[in-house]
Amino acid sequence: MNSQLAVNNLKSAIELNPNKWQELAKTDSDFVKIRQHADFKQLIRQSQESRNQKSRKKSKK
């Protein structure tokens, strides 16, 4: 399994539909093999931070 390719594909999916793919990445069994990889953890952390920032900006309006 190419973990880096899986993380890159997940990143693309998150960019298209963050709500769906962030949750699936954390809970779906298809991601078990890459969840412990540093790149996976970093991607989830960054995408969650980005999502939180967007949410805060919307609530300020």
N, C-alpha and C positions, 0 to 999 in steps of 0.2 A: 504494500500500500504506500502510495506517495502522499505523506501527510501534508507536505507543503502545498501540493496541488489541491488537496481537499480544503485546506484553509483558504487558499486563493479563491476557489470556487464559492466557498461559503461567504467570503467577503463580498463577492459580486452579488450574491443572492441577498445579502443584508442591505446592500446599497439599493437594490430594487424594491425590497419589501422588508424593512427592518423589524416591524412588529412580529411578523410571522417567523422569520428565520432566526432572530435572536432567541426566541422562546424554544423553537425546535432544536437549536444547537445545544441548549442547556438540558433538554429533556428527552429528545429522541434517541433511541438506542443506536441508530446509524452513526452517531457521532462519538460513541464510547471510546473508540480506539484513538481518537485525536484530542480528546478533552484534556489530557494531561500535558500536551505539548505547549510550550511557552508561547508559540505564535497563535495558537487557538485562544489561550487565556488572554493574551494581549488584544486580539481582535474583539473578543466579547467585551472586555473592559472598555476599549475605545469606542465601540459602537454604542454601548450603554451610556457612556459619558456624553457622546454626541446627541443621543436621543434625549437625555436629561436636559441638556442645554437648549435644545429646540423647544422642549416642553416649557422651560422657564421663560423663554422669550415669548411664547404664545400667551402665557398667563399674565405677562406684564402689559400686554396690549389692551 
